[in-house]
C-alpha cells in the first residue's frame, strides 16, 4: 500500500522537476529573445552601412545586344560569315567550330570612377585600342570615368559536336550543356566599398539536321523567330558584395544570416 508521505514526496519531486523545466525553458526563451534583439540591432546597423555604400558606389550599367547572326568561321576575320548553303557531315566534321559573338555595352551612369575587369570568353571590339590585351586573356583593370561608355564582345567557339549536343539536350527538355560565358566585375577601389559582378552567358542550337538525310547538318533555319534569336542569352543580374575591408577579405554579413 502506498503511504501518504510517498505520494506527497512523488508529487513534490514532479512539481520541482516541472518548475525546473519551466525555468530552464524561460531562460532559454529569454536568451533567444535577447539574441534576436541583438541580431535585429546589428541588422539595422548593417542595412545603414550598406545603404551608405550603395549611395557612394559607381553606377555601372551592363547591357547585352542581339547576338550576331550568322556565326563566323574565323574569329580573326569579321567578314567570314557562314552561309545557309554550308553543309557539314557528322561525325566527320564534328571538330569544326563556329565563332559566336554577342556585343555587350558598358556605361558608367554615375560620376564616380569604376575599376572594371572583364574575363572569360571575351574580346575587345578593337585590340588596337587595348594594347595590354592578348587573345585568351581578360580585359583587366581599366578605369571607367563617369558617363563613359565601353563596348566589348562576348565571343567564343562551339564545335559542331557541341552544337549537336545542345540540340539533343533541348529536344529532351534539358539544360544546354555547352555555352559561352564571361564575367564583368567592377569595384570602387576602396577598402570599405563594393564589388559588383555580372555573369554573361550565351548558348543555343545554331545547327540542325538537313531534312531527309542521316548525317548532314546546316545552319539552323527557324521560321518562327528571327534568326539572331537562335543564339540565346541568359538574363543578366547584378551580384553585389559589400566589403568591411577588401584588404583583409572581410564582408558584411547578410541580414538574413543574422536573423536566421
C-alpha positions in Angstrom: 0.0 0.0 0.0 1.4 3.4 -0.9 2.0 5.6 2.1 0.7 9.2 2.0 4.1 10.6 2.5 5.4 8.6 -0.5 2.7 10.2 -2.7 3.5 13.7 -1.3 7.2 13.1 -2.0 6.5 12.0 -5.5 4.2 14.9 -6.2 6.8 17.3 -4.8 9.5 15.8 -7.0 7.4 16.0 -10.1 6.4 19.6 -9.3 10.1 20.5 -8.7 11.1 18.9 -12.0 8.3 20.7 -13.8 9.2 24.0 -12.2 12.9 23.5 -13.2 11.9 22.7 -16.8 9.7 25.8 -16.9 12.5 27.9 -15.5 15.0 26.4 -18.0 12.7 27.0 -20.9 12.0 30.5 -19.7 15.8 31.2 -19.5 16.3 29.8 -23.0 13.4 31.8 -24.4 14.7 35.0 -22.8 18.1 34.2 -24.3 16.6 33.7 -27.7 14.8 37.0 -27.4 18.0 38.7 -26.4 19.9 37.2 -29.3 17.1 38.1 -31.6 17.0 41.7 -30.4 20.8 41.9 -30.6 20.7 40.5 -34.2 17.9 42.9 -35.1 20.0 45.8 -33.8 23.0 44.6 -35.8 20.8 44.2 -38.9 19.8 47.9 -38.7 23.4 48.9 -38.5 24.4 46.7 -41.4 21.4 47.9 -43.5 22.5 51.5 -42.8 26.1 50.7 -43.8 25.1 49.0 -47.0 22.8 51.9 -47.9 25.7 54.3 -47.5 27.9 52.1 -49.7 25.1 51.9 -52.3 24.9 55.7 -52.4 28.7 56.0 -52.8 29.1 53.2 -55.4 29.7 53.6 -59.1 26.6 53.1 -61.2 27.7 50.7 -63.9 25.1 49.5 -66.5 25.7 46.2 -68.4 23.6 45.8 -71.4 23.7 42.9 -73.9 22.7 43.5 -77.5 21.4 41.0 -80.1 23.8 38.0 -80.8 25.4 38.3 -84.2 24.0 36.0 -86.9 25.2 34.1 -88.8 28.3 32.8 -86.9 31.8 33.4 -88.2 34.3 30.8 -89.5 37.3 32.7 -88.2 37.4 34.9 -85.1 40.1 37.0 -86.7 38.1 37.7 -89.8 34.9 39.7 -89.2 33.8 39.0 -92.8 34.0 35.2 -92.6 30.2 34.7 -92.1 28.9 31.3 -92.7 26.1 30.9 -95.3 22.9 28.9 -95.3 24.2 26.7 -98.1 27.1 25.3 -96.0 26.6 21.7 -95.2 28.6 19.6 -92.7 28.7 15.8 -92.2 28.8 14.4 -88.7 30.8 12.8 -87.2 33.3 13.6 -89.9 33.2 17.4 -89.3 32.4 17.4 -85.6 35.6 19.2 -84.6 34.9 22.2 -86.9 34.0 25.3 -84.9 31.5 28.2 -85.2 32.5 31.5 -83.7 29.6 33.1 -81.9 29.6 36.8 -80.9 27.5 38.9 -78.5 28.1 42.7 -78.3 27.9 44.0 -74.8 27.7 47.7 -73.8 29.0 49.1 -70.5 28.1 52.5 -69.3 29.2 54.3 -66.1 26.0 56.2 -65.5 27.3 57.9 -62.4 30.0 60.5 -61.7 32.3 58.2 -59.7 35.1 56.2 -61.4 34.8 52.4 -61.6 37.6 49.9 -62.0 36.4 47.2 -64.4 37.7 43.7 -65.2 36.1 41.6 -67.9 37.1 37.9 -68.1 36.0 34.6 -69.7 35.2 34.3 -73.4 35.7 38.0 -74.2 37.3 40.2 -76.8 37.7 44.0 -77.1 35.9 45.5 -80.1 39.3 46.8 -81.2 42.5 45.3 -80.0 44.3 48.4 -81.3 42.6 50.4 -78.6 43.5 47.8 -75.9 47.2 47.4 -76.2 47.5 45.3 -73.0 45.1 42.7 -74.2 46.1 39.4 -75.8 43.8 36.7 -77.1 42.5 34.4 -74.3 43.3 36.9 -71.6 40.9 39.1 -69.6 40.4 42.7 -70.3 41.9 43.8 -67.0 41.6 46.7 -64.6 40.8 49.6 -66.8 39.2 52.7 -65.3 35.8 53.9 -66.5 35.2 57.5 -65.7 31.7 58.7 -65.0 29.4 58.9 -68.0 31.9 56.9 -70.1 30.7 54.1 -72.4 32.7 50.9 -73.4 31.8 48.0 -75.7 33.3 44.6 -75.9 32.3 41.2 -77.4 31.4 38.0 -75.6 32.9 35.7 -78.2 33.7 32.1 -78.2 33.6 28.9 -80.3 31.3 25.9 -80.3 32.3 22.8 -82.1 29.8 21.2 -84.4 29.6 18.3 -81.9 28.8 20.7 -79.1 26.1 22.3 -81.2 24.6 18.9 -81.9 24.7 18.0 -78.2 22.9 21.3 -77.4 20.2 20.4 -79.9 19.8 16.9 -78.4 19.5 18.4 -74.9 16.9 20.9 -75.9 14.8 18.2 -77.6 14.9 16.3 -74.3 13.9 19.3 -72.3 17.3 19.5 -70.6 19.6 22.5 -70.0 22.0 23.1 -72.8 25.4 21.7 -71.7 27.7 23.9 -73.9 27.8 27.7 -73.6 30.0 30.8 -74.0 30.4 32.7 -70.8 32.1 35.8 -69.3 32.1 37.9 -66.2 32.1 41.7 -65.7 33.3 42.9 -62.3 33.5 46.5 -61.1 34.9 48.0 -57.9 35.1 51.4 -56.4 38.7 50.7 -55.3 38.1 51.5 -51.7 38.9 49.2 -48.7 35.3 49.6 -47.3 33.4 49.5 -50.6 31.6 47.3 -53.1 32.3 44.8 -55.8 29.6 44.3 -58.5 29.6 41.2 -60.7 27.6 40.3 -63.8 27.7 36.8 -65.4 27.1 36.7 -69.1 26.0 33.5 -70.8 25.3 32.8 -74.5 24.2 29.4 -75.8 21.9 27.9 -78.4 21.5 25.4 -81.2 23.0 27.1 -84.3 22.9 23.9 -86.5 20.2 21.4 -87.3 20.0 18.2 -89.4 19.3 18.6 -93.1 15.8 17.1 -93.6 15.8 13.8 -95.4 19.4 13.0 -94.5 21.1 10.9 -91.7 24.4 12.7 -91.2 24.1 16.1 -92.9 23.8 19.3 -90.9 23.3 23.0 -91.8 22.8 26.4 -90.0 19.5 26.4 -88.2 16.6 27.8 -90.1 13.6 28.9 -87.9 10.6 30.4 -89.4 9.0 31.2 -86.0 11.7 33.5 -84.5 14.3 35.9 -86.0 17.5 34.1 -86.9 19.6 36.0 -84.4 17.4 34.6 -81.6 18.7 31.1 -82.4 21.6 32.0 -80.1 20.1 32.9 -76.7 21.3 35.0 -73.8 20.6 34.3 -70.2 19.2 37.1 -68.1 21.9 39.3 -66.7 21.6 40.2 -63.0 24.0 42.1 -60.8 25.5 40.5 -57.7 26.9 43.0 -55.2 29.4 42.3 -52.4 29.8 44.7 -49.5 33.2 44.9 -48.0 34.0 45.8 -44.4 37.7 45.6 -45.5 38.6 44.5 -49.0 42.3 44.3 -48.0 41.5 41.8 -45.2 38.8 40.0 -47.1 36.0 40.8 -44.7 32.5 41.3 -46.0 29.3 42.5 -44.4 27.0 39.5 -43.5 23.5 39.4 -44.9 20.6 40.4 -42.7 19.0 37.0 -43.5 22.1 35.3 -42.0 21.9 37.4 -38.8 18.1 36.9 -38.3 18.1 33.3 -39.4 
